[in-house]
Amino acid sequence: LKALESIGANTSYTGSRASCGSHLLEAMSPAPLAASPMVADHALWSKDCREQRVVARKTVLFMRHGKALHNVVEEEVKAKASVEASALGLSKGEAAHTAHLEAARLEALQDEGLADPSLADIGRAQAAAARLKLEEPGAPRPTAVLVSPMFRTLQTASIACPDHPRMLVCDVLRERSTGLPCDRVTHRGRTVFERMGFDFSVACASEGKAYSESDNALSEASTASSLAAVAPSGAADDEVRSTGVATAVVEDKASLRTRTAGLAPLLASIQDEVVCVVTHKGWLRELERGPFGRTSAPEFAPGEVRAFSVTVLDDGSMKALPVPVPEDRAVDSA
C-alpha cells in the first residue's frame, strides 16, 4: 500500500481517458518521442524507428487474472474425463482422447452458474502474489491500470492494485467471446467496483452504448458473496446487480488476435508512461503471438506478470521488447 501511495504522491495523473477508436493514432502530435536506451540499442527497432514515426512508447505490465471458478471446474472435469478415456482404451495424446476431454470440458462450461465467474480462493491468493511482484523494489510503478470488464479481472485488479487512483475498464481487453457463460460480460457488481474507483466510461465509449439495468443470471446473494474478499464493508448490498448484455458475436482466435491490435490506439490515447493491463489468457496469447510477433510465447499462468517496452508506430503496429521483472513469487495453481 505504501508503494502504491507513493505513486500518487510523486506522479501527476493527467493522462486522458482512454478510448479505443482507431482515429486516435491520426490525432497524435507529429513530434516523435525520444527513444529509450533499450530501444536505441536494438538494431531492428532502430531501423523501424527510422522508417516509421513513433506515436507512443510505454512500459506495460501484462497480468493474467487469478484462477477463477470456471478454471477450477475445467481442471476437475478434465481429470475425471481423462480417467474415463483411459478406461475406454484411449491413450493420452491420441486425437480421440483429446476430443473426449474437450467434449467434457465444453459440456461442464455450459452451466449458467458459471456466467462471468468470480475468482476461486487460489485465484485471490495469486492476485495477492501479483501485488507483491508489482511492489518489488525497482519494479516499474504503473500510473494507470487498464482492466477487462469481466468480474474475474476486476477482482484481480482490485487485489493486485488496491486503491489505485486510475483504474480504467476497457472493453477491448475482454476475453474471447466463445458463447459460453464463463466468457460472457455481465457487468455484475459494477456499482461496487465504481465505488472502489473503477472507471467504466472507457468500456461504454468503446461499445458505443450506455449500459442498462437487467436481470442477473446469478443471484444478488451470490454476487455479494463473491465480492466479500474485495469490496469495502457494506458495499455488497442490494445495489449489486448486473448491468449490460451478453456479447452476441462469437469470435474465433483469429478475430481475437485482430482485436488485440486495439491495444495500440488505447496506449496512444493515454499519457501514462507505465501501464498495467489486467486481462485473460486467450487475449494475452493472441497479443504475443500476433501483434507482438512472439510466435512461440508460452501462455500466461494465472496471476502471472510479464513486462514489455511497447512502441506504437504510426501505421498502428506495435513493437515489444521484454523487460526484466523481479523473481516470481509463485502460488501453487493446482
N, C-alpha and C positions, 0 to 999 in steps of 0.2 A: 504493500500500500504506500509506504514511504517513497518507493521508487516511482510509482505512478503519480504521487502527489508532486514530486519534483518536476515532472514533465509540465504540469500545469503552472508551476511557479516560474519555470525558466523558458517557456515556449509560448508564443502568441498564436492562438488558434484562429487564424484569419483566412484559412482555406475556404473557397466557395463550396457550397453544397454540390455533391456530385450529381451528374446526370449522364445517362447512357447514350445520348444521341450522337450519331457519327459526325454531326456538324461541328462538334467541339474542336476537332483537330484543325478545321479550317479557320476557326476563330482565334487560335492561339497566336501570340506575338511572333513575328518572323525572326526575332533575335534568338539564336541558338544558345542553349545552356552551356556553361563551362564544363568541359569533360572532367570526370573524376579520374584519379590516378589509376584505378582498377581498369577503367575502360580504355584510357590512353595507352596502357601497357599491353592491351590485347590487339594483336595485329588485325584480326578480322573486323573487330569493332571499329578500329581506327579507319579502316577502309570504308566501312559503311557510313561512318560519321562524316567522312569527306564527301561522299557521293549523295547523302541524303541529310536533310535538316533534322536535327534532334528537337523534338517537341517537348519531351519531358524525360526526366531521369529520376527514379525513385529507388530507395531500398525498401523491398517488400518482404514482409514476414508472412509466409503462407502457412495456415494452420488448418488441419482437418479436425472436424468436430470429434468429441469423445464418443465412445461406443454407445449407441442408442439401443432402445428396447428391441427394435426390429433386427438389429445386428446380432443380438443375443439369440433371438428366435431362429434366425438363419443358421447359426452355428449348431444349435441343438438339433434342428430338423435335418441338417445335412449329415450330422454324426449318426443319427438314427437311420437315415436313408442309406448311408454307406454300409451299415451292418446288414440291412435288408438286401442291398445289391449283392453283397458277398454271399449271402445265403442263397441267392438266385444263381450263383455261379459267375457273376460278373466281376472282373478283375479291375482294380484301380488303374486308371489310365486309358481303359477302353472307352470308346465313344458311348456305348450303352450304359456303362457305369456313370459316366459324367451326365448323361441325359436323365438318368434316374434321379440323381441328386438335384439337378436343376428343376425337374418337374415337381419334386417335393418342396423345394425352396419357394417356387412361384406359387404353389397352392397355399403354403403357410402365409405368405405375404399378402394374400387376398383379404386377410382379416381386417375389417374396418376398425377394429380396436387398435390397430397399429397406424392409423392415419396420423401423419405429421408427428411422429413419436417423440417422447422425451428421452433424455439420457438415462442409461442404466447407472447403477451405483458405480461400476467400474469406469463408466464414461465421465462421471463427475470427478473421480479421482484423476483421470487422465487430463481433464481440463485444468485441474489444480496443479498438476505437474507441469503443464504447459506454461502456466503463470510463473512458476519458479524459473523456467527457462528464459522467459521474457525479461525477468528481473535480475538475471545474472549480471555481475559486474562486466561492463564492456559491451553488453548486448545493446543493439540499436533500440531506441525508445520510440515507438510509434506515436505520432500525434493525431492519427485518425485510425479508426478500426472499421473496416468495411465488412459487413456481415450478410450472409444469406438470410432470407426471411423465414427459413424453416425453424421450427421450435428447437431442434437439437443444436443448431448453430447459434441461435440466440442464447440458449442456456450456456453453451460452451464459452461464448464471448463474455457473458456476464460473470463467469467464474474466472476465466483466464485474464480478463482485463476489468476487474471490478471498479466501478465508479469512474470509468474513463470519461472525460468530458466530451468526446467526439465519436459517437457510435452511429454509423450511417448504415441503414439497412438497404441493401441493393438487390433488386430482383434478378439482375443478370448473374448473380452468384449462386442462385438456387440449383439444387440437384437436377439431373436429367429427368424430365417428365416421362415416366415409364408406364403410366396408367395404374400403377399400384398405389394403394392408400398411403404407404410409407413415404412416397415421393410426391405427395400432394401438399401444396401450400394452403394451409387453412387460416393462418394468422390468428390462431387461438392464443389467448393470453396477451394480445397486443397492448391492451390497456396497461397491464402490469409492466411490460417492458418499456413502454413510453414513460411511465413513472420513474423507471430506472435510468432514463436518459437516452434511450434508443430513438433515433430519428427515422421515421418511416416515410418521410416525404420523398426520399430518393426512389424508393420502390414504387410509390404512387406515380411519380413522374415517368418512370421507365415503362410502366404498364399503360400509361395514358388514361387512367381512370381512377376514380375515388373508390375506396373500399366501402361496402355497405354491410350492415348487420345481417347475419344469417345464423341459422341453427348450427350448433357444433356437433360433429359426429361423436365426439367424446363428451361425457358429462362434465358439468362445471366442477363437480367434486373431484373428478379425475384430474382435471386441469389444475385445480388448486393444489392438489397433492403433488403434481409434477413440479410446480413452481416453488414448493416449500423450501427447496435447497438454495434457491437463488433470489427469491423475492423478499423484499423487506416485510417486517411484521405487519399484518393486516392488509397487505396488498392483494393477496389471492382471495378475492371476495366475489360477490355476485356480479361485479363488473367484468370479470374474466370470461370472455366468450369469443367465439370465432368471428372474425371479420374477413370478408373476401370469399372468393370462389375458387374451386379447383382449376388447375391449369388444364385446358381441354385438349391441347395438342400433344400427342405422344412423339417424343424425339428419339431418333436413333443416335448412335455415338458420333456419327459424322456431323449431325445437326448440333449436338452439344459442343463439339470441337469448334464449330463456326461461332457459336455463342460465346465461348470463352475469349474469342478475339475482342469482345466488347470490353475487356479489361483495359485495352489501350485508351479509348476515349474517356473511360472512367478515371484512370490515373491522370490523364492530361487535364481533366477538368478541376482537379483539386491542387492546392498549393503545397500540401504537406509533402515533405521530403522522405519521411519514414512512415510506412503504412503497414498495418496488419490486416490480412484478409482471412476471414474465417468462413470456410466453405466445406465442400464434400469430396469424397474420394474420387468419384467419377469426374467431377468438374476439374479437379487438380490433375488427374491423369491425362485428360484430353488437352488441358492447357500446356502441360510439359511436353507431351508427345506431339502436339500440334504447333501452336504459335511459337512456343519456346524452342522447338526443334530438337528436344531431348528424347529421341525415339525409343531409347531403352530405359528410360527413367522408371524406377520401381514405384508401385503405388504407395501412397501415404498410409502409415499406420494410424489408428485412432489417436487423436491428440498430438500427432507429430507436427513439428515446426521446421520449415526449411526457409532459408533466407536467400534472396536474389537481388542483384542490382539489375533493375529493369529499365531499359531505354526505349521510349516510344518514338518512332520515326514518323516523318510527315506523310508517308503512304499508309499509315495505320498499323504497320507491322511493329513487332517488339523484338528486342534482343535481350537475352537474360544470361547473366553470369552468376553462378553460386557464390554466396558469401559465407565464410566460416561462421558458425554459431557455437555457443558453449555446448559442452557434452550433454547428451540427452539424460534426463532423469526418468528412465523408463518406468512405466507402470504395467504390470502384467496384464495382458489383454485376454488371457484365456478365460 
